[in-house]
Amino acid sequence: MLNLERLRTLDALARHGSVSGAADGLHVTTSAVSQQMAKLEREVGQQLLAKNGRGVRLTDAGRLLADHAARILSQVELAQSDIEAQRGEVVGEVRVGAFPTAARGLFPVAMTSLRKAHPELRVRSRELEPERAIREVVRGDLDLAVVLDWSNKRLPVPGGLAQAHLLDDIPDLAMPADHPLAGRAEVDLEEFADDDWVSWPRGEFCYEWLMFTLRSKGFEPRIAHMAEEHHTQLALIAAGLGVCIAPPLGRGHVPEGVALVPVRQGMRRHVYAVWRTDADRRPSIRAAVEALREAAGAEEARGAEEARGAEGSRGSEGSSGYEGSRGSEG
């Protein structure tokens, strides 16, 4: 009889490609992975791993059994989903991940709601960039992820994943309060061709989107500074060091010295949840998605109220009033 946990270890090795990667994905030590594989080899009576330089590789027998293991584990996931669905109770554990601004803007409200409504459900959360989060959902290292793409640059989502739209995040352009365009009601991106830009780090999905979008406007952006956190980006803008895209989700307090102006082209971030379709019937997944939807609705309502306040301030006080309203409400 094959041991399910040992098959899970083999599956992790096949997916991650290394003992250390499998250990990280399973949240165990590398020694535990090696021990489980040694026991599995004794159970099947064949060598499943072979040395490959400083690492290991699966033998033909290992790849064959790993293919079976993936199907077996998927069937186990379906069985667990059906049992949970029949019982109808939101219990156990759900592992969720999100890109940083979604984790900051949605998780506190969603996790509090889940804890109150379902005290026997344990929630573990992590910050992850969208592409990595999707990979971890596919591999089974996460149960659910909050990801994003842009209206003009979509995020590839592989088959076998279900999706739920949470909100549309419409960013502003952030600039120093004394910038010549700070008092405008709207701006075009190409008007900032000669400005320094503050960007997300190279290699991140939003960095690739920014470069794609600005180049499509006919200019090569001059990236002067890179920062992952929006708070850091806005601090650089407040110091007069450039301009940046500033989405409302998770933005928080806008520092003094920063003006936020809508972009005429109507840029839009689509924020949505993804999870494996074979876990679709799990009550814990459904409860987490519902909590995220409620948190997203509250965030959209907050953003709409902020926008109305900003328009009123702009109409009555001019650019300085607009800046003050956005800065105080965040």
C-alpha positions as CSV (number, residue, x, y, z in Angstrom):
1,M,0.0,0.0,0.0
2,L,1.5,3.3,-1.1
3,N,1.6,6.0,1.6
4,L,-0.2,9.2,0.7
5,E,2.2,11.6,2.4
6,R,5.1,10.0,0.6
7,L,3.3,10.4,-2.7
8,R,2.8,14.0,-1.7
9,T,6.5,14.4,-1.1
10,L,7.3,12.8,-4.5
11,D,4.7,15.1,-6.2
12,A,6.4,18.2,-4.5
13,L,9.8,17.0,-5.8
14,A,8.5,16.7,-9.3
15,R,6.8,20.1,-9.2
16,H,9.7,22.0,-7.5
17,G,12.6,20.2,-9.1
18,S,14.7,20.0,-6.0
19,V,14.8,18.6,-2.5
20,S,15.0,22.2,-1.0
21,G,12.2,23.4,-3.1
22,A,10.0,20.5,-2.1
23,A,10.8,21.1,1.5
24,D,9.9,24.8,1.3
25,G,6.6,23.9,-0.5
26,L,5.7,21.3,2.1
27,H,7.0,23.4,5.0
28,V,9.3,20.6,6.3
29,T,13.0,20.1,6.4
30,T,15.1,18.8,3.6
31,S,16.0,15.8,5.9
32,A,12.3,15.0,6.2
33,V,11.9,15.0,2.4
34,S,14.9,12.7,2.0
35,Q,13.6,10.3,4.6
36,Q,10.2,10.1,3.0
37,M,11.7,9.4,-0.4
38,A,13.9,6.7,1.0
39,K,10.9,5.0,2.6
40,L,8.9,5.3,-0.7
41,E,11.7,3.7,-2.6
42,R,11.7,0.8,-0.2
43,E,7.9,0.5,-0.6
44,V,8.0,0.3,-4.4
45,G,11.3,-1.6,-4.6
46,Q,12.8,0.8,-7.2
47,Q,15.1,3.8,-7.3
48,L,13.1,6.9,-7.7
49,L,15.8,9.5,-7.4
50,A,19.3,9.7,-9.0
51,K,22.1,12.2,-8.3
52,N,22.3,15.0,-10.8
53,G,25.4,17.2,-10.1
54,R,24.9,18.7,-6.7
55,G,21.1,17.9,-6.8
56,V,18.8,15.1,-7.7
57,R,16.6,14.1,-10.6
58,L,13.7,11.7,-11.0
59,T,14.4,8.3,-12.6
60,D,12.1,6.9,-15.2
61,A,10.3,5.0,-12.4
62,G,10.2,8.2,-10.4
63,R,8.6,10.2,-13.2
64,L,6.1,7.4,-13.8
65,L,5.1,7.3,-10.1
66,A,5.0,11.1,-9.9
67,D,2.5,11.2,-12.7
68,H,0.3,8.8,-10.8
69,A,0.8,10.7,-7.6
70,A,-0.4,14.0,-9.2
71,R,-3.6,12.3,-10.3
72,I,-4.1,10.5,-6.9
73,L,-3.6,13.8,-5.0
74,S,-6.1,15.6,-7.3
75,Q,-8.6,12.9,-6.6
76,V,-8.0,13.2,-2.9
77,E,-8.6,16.9,-3.2
78,L,-11.9,16.3,-4.9
79,A,-12.9,13.7,-2.2
80,Q,-12.0,16.2,0.5
81,S,-14.0,18.9,-1.2
82,D,-17.0,16.6,-1.5
83,I,-16.9,15.6,2.1
84,E,-16.6,19.2,3.3
85,A,-19.4,20.2,1.0
86,Q,-21.6,17.4,2.3
87,R,-20.9,18.4,5.9
88,G,-21.4,22.1,5.0
89,E,-19.1,23.3,7.8
90,V,-16.4,25.9,7.3
91,V,-13.5,24.3,9.3
92,G,-9.9,23.2,8.8
93,E,-7.3,25.5,7.2
94,V,-7.2,27.7,4.2
95,R,-3.9,29.1,2.8
96,V,-4.2,32.4,0.9
97,G,-1.8,34.7,-0.8
98,A,-2.0,38.2,-2.3
99,F,0.1,40.9,-3.9
100,P,1.2,43.5,-1.3
101,T,-1.5,46.2,-1.8
102,A,-4.3,43.6,-1.8
103,A,-2.9,42.0,1.3
104,R,-2.9,45.4,3.0
105,G,-6.2,46.7,1.5
106,L,-8.3,43.5,1.7
107,F,-6.9,41.0,4.1
108,P,-7.4,42.8,7.4
109,V,-11.2,43.2,6.8
110,A,-11.6,39.8,5.1
111,M,-9.7,37.9,7.8
112,T,-11.5,39.6,10.6
113,S,-14.8,38.7,9.0
114,L,-13.8,35.0,8.6
115,R,-12.6,34.7,12.2
116,K,-15.9,36.1,13.5
117,A,-18.1,34.0,11.2
118,H,-16.1,30.8,11.2
119,P,-14.0,30.5,14.4
120,E,-12.9,26.9,13.6
121,L,-11.4,27.9,10.3
122,R,-7.6,28.6,10.4
123,V,-6.4,31.1,7.8
124,R,-2.7,31.4,6.9
125,S,-1.8,34.3,4.6
126,R,1.3,35.4,2.6
127,E,2.4,38.2,0.4
128,L,3.2,37.1,-3.2
129,E,3.5,38.7,-6.6
130,P,0.7,37.6,-8.9
131,E,2.6,35.2,-11.2
132,R,4.2,33.4,-8.3
133,A,0.9,33.2,-6.4
134,I,-0.7,31.5,-9.4
135,R,2.1,29.0,-9.6
136,E,1.7,28.2,-6.0
137,V,-2.1,27.7,-6.4
138,V,-1.5,25.4,-9.3
139,R,1.1,23.4,-7.3
140,G,-1.2,23.2,-4.3
141,D,1.0,25.2,-2.0
142,L,-1.8,27.8,-1.8
143,D,-5.5,27.2,-1.7
144,L,-6.5,30.7,-3.0
145,A,-4.7,33.8,-4.3
146,V,-5.7,37.4,-4.9
147,V,-4.0,38.5,-8.2
148,L,-4.3,41.4,-10.6
149,D,-3.9,42.3,-14.2
150,W,-4.4,45.5,-16.2
151,S,-7.0,46.3,-18.8
152,N,-4.3,46.5,-21.5
153,K,-2.1,43.7,-20.2
154,R,-3.7,40.5,-18.9
155,L,-2.1,38.0,-16.6
156,P,-1.9,34.4,-18.0
157,V,-4.1,32.1,-15.9
158,P,-3.7,28.4,-16.7
159,G,-6.5,26.0,-17.0
160,G,-7.9,24.2,-14.0
161,L,-8.3,27.4,-12.0
162,A,-11.6,29.1,-11.1
163,Q,-11.8,32.9,-10.8
164,A,-13.9,35.5,-9.0
165,H,-13.8,39.2,-9.7
166,L,-13.3,41.3,-6.6
167,L,-12.9,44.9,-7.8
168,D,-11.5,47.3,-10.4
169,D,-8.8,49.6,-9.1
170,I,-8.4,52.8,-11.1
171,P,-5.1,54.5,-10.4
172,D,-4.1,58.1,-10.3
173,L,-0.9,59.7,-11.3
174,A,1.1,61.0,-8.3
175,M,3.4,64.0,-8.7
176,P,5.0,66.6,-6.5
177,A,2.4,69.2,-5.4
178,D,4.4,72.0,-7.1
179,H,4.5,70.1,-10.5
180,P,3.2,72.3,-13.3
181,L,0.4,69.8,-14.0
182,A,-0.6,69.3,-10.4
183,G,-3.7,71.5,-10.7
184,R,-5.2,69.7,-13.7
185,A,-8.5,67.8,-13.5
186,E,-7.0,65.1,-15.7
187,V,-3.7,64.3,-17.4
188,D,-2.3,62.3,-20.2
189,L,0.6,59.9,-19.6
190,E,2.5,61.3,-22.6
191,E,2.6,64.7,-20.9
192,F,5.2,63.2,-18.5
193,A,7.6,61.9,-21.1
194,D,10.4,64.3,-19.8
195,D,9.8,63.5,-16.1
196,D,11.7,61.0,-13.9
197,W,9.6,58.0,-13.0
198,V,9.3,56.0,-9.8
199,S,8.6,52.4,-10.6
200,W,8.0,49.0,-9.2
201,P,11.2,46.7,-9.2
202,R,12.3,45.3,-12.5
203,G,10.8,41.8,-13.2
204,E,7.5,42.4,-11.4
205,F,4.3,42.2,-13.4
206,C,3.4,45.9,-12.7
207,Y,6.9,47.0,-13.8
208,E,6.4,45.1,-17.1
209,W,2.9,46.7,-17.4
210,L,4.3,50.2,-16.8
211,M,7.0,49.9,-19.4
212,F,4.6,48.4,-21.9
213,T,2.1,51.2,-21.3
214,L,4.4,54.2,-21.4
215,R,6.2,52.9,-24.5
216,S,2.8,52.5,-26.2
217,K,2.4,56.3,-25.6
218,G,5.5,56.9,-27.7
219,F,8.3,57.5,-25.2
220,E,10.9,55.6,-23.3
221,P,10.4,56.3,-19.6
222,R,13.3,57.4,-17.6
223,I,13.1,55.2,-14.5
224,A,15.0,57.0,-11.8
225,H,13.9,55.1,-8.7
226,M,12.4,51.6,-8.0
227,A,10.5,50.7,-4.9
228,E,8.2,47.8,-4.2
229,E,6.0,49.5,-1.6
230,H,3.6,52.3,-2.6
231,H,4.4,54.1,0.6
232,T,8.0,54.3,-0.4
233,Q,7.1,55.4,-3.9
234,L,4.9,58.2,-2.6
235,A,7.6,59.3,-0.2
236,L,10.0,59.7,-3.1
237,I,7.3,61.7,-5.0
238,A,6.8,64.0,-1.9
239,A,10.6,64.7,-2.0
240,G,10.2,65.9,-5.6
241,L,12.1,63.0,-7.2
242,G,9.7,62.0,-9.9
243,V,6.1,60.8,-10.8
244,C,4.5,57.4,-10.4
245,I,1.3,55.5,-10.9
246,A,-0.7,55.3,-7.6
247,P,-3.5,52.8,-7.4
248,P,-6.1,53.4,-4.6
249,L,-6.1,49.8,-3.2
250,G,-4.0,49.7,-0.1
251,R,-2.6,53.2,-0.7
252,G,-3.4,54.5,2.7
253,H,-2.3,58.0,3.8
254,V,-0.9,60.2,1.0
255,P,1.9,62.3,2.4
256,E,1.9,66.1,2.2
257,G,3.6,67.4,-0.9
258,V,2.0,64.8,-3.2
259,A,-0.8,65.7,-5.7
260,L,-3.0,62.9,-7.2
261,V,-4.5,63.5,-10.6
262,P,-6.8,61.1,-12.6
263,V,-5.4,59.8,-15.9
264,R,-7.6,60.6,-18.9
265,Q,-6.9,57.2,-20.6
266,G,-8.8,55.4,-17.7
267,M,-6.2,52.9,-16.6
268,R,-7.7,50.0,-14.7
269,R,-6.4,47.2,-12.6
270,H,-8.6,44.1,-12.4
271,V,-8.3,42.4,-9.0
272,Y,-9.6,38.8,-8.6
273,A,-9.3,35.6,-6.7
274,V,-8.2,32.3,-8.2
275,W,-8.3,28.8,-6.8
276,R,-8.2,25.2,-8.1
277,T,-11.4,24.0,-9.7
278,D,-11.0,20.6,-7.9
279,A,-11.4,22.5,-4.6
280,D,-14.4,24.5,-5.8
281,R,-16.9,22.9,-3.5
282,R,-14.9,23.3,-0.3
283,P,-16.9,25.5,2.1
284,S,-13.7,27.1,3.3
285,I,-12.8,28.3,-0.2
286,R,-16.3,29.7,-0.7
287,A,-16.3,31.4,2.6
288,A,-12.9,33.0,1.9
289,V,-14.0,34.2,-1.5
290,E,-17.2,35.7,0.0
291,A,-15.2,37.5,2.7
292,L,-12.8,38.9,0.1
293,R,-15.8,40.1,-2.0
294,E,-17.3,41.9,1.0
295,A,-13.9,43.5,1.8
296,A,-13.5,44.6,-1.9
297,G,-17.0,46.1,-1.8
298,A,-16.1,48.1,1.3
299,E,-12.9,49.2,-0.4
300,E,-14.7,50.4,-3.5
301,A,-17.2,52.3,-1.4
302,R,-14.4,54.0,0.5
303,G,-12.7,54.9,-2.8
304,A,-15.9,56.3,-4.2
305,E,-16.4,58.5,-1.2
306,E,-12.8,59.7,-1.4
307,A,-13.2,60.6,-5.1
308,R,-16.4,62.6,-4.3
309,G,-14.6,64.5,-1.6
310,A,-11.7,65.2,-3.9
311,E,-13.9,66.5,-6.6
312,G,-15.7,68.8,-4.1
313,S,-12.4,70.1,-2.8
314,R,-11.1,70.7,-6.3
315,G,-14.2,72.6,-7.3
316,S,-14.2,74.9,-4.3
317,E,-10.5,75.4,-3.5
318,G,-8.5,74.6,-6.6
319,S,-5.5,72.4,-6.7
320,S,-4.3,72.9,-3.2
321,G,-7.7,71.8,-1.8
322,Y,-7.7,68.7,-4.0
323,E,-4.2,67.8,-2.8
324,G,-5.2,68.3,0.8
325,S,-8.4,66.2,0.5
326,R,-6.5,63.3,-1.1
327,G,-3.7,63.5,1.4
328,S,-5.9,63.5,4.4
329,E,-8.2,60.7,3.3
330,G,-5.6,58.4,1.7
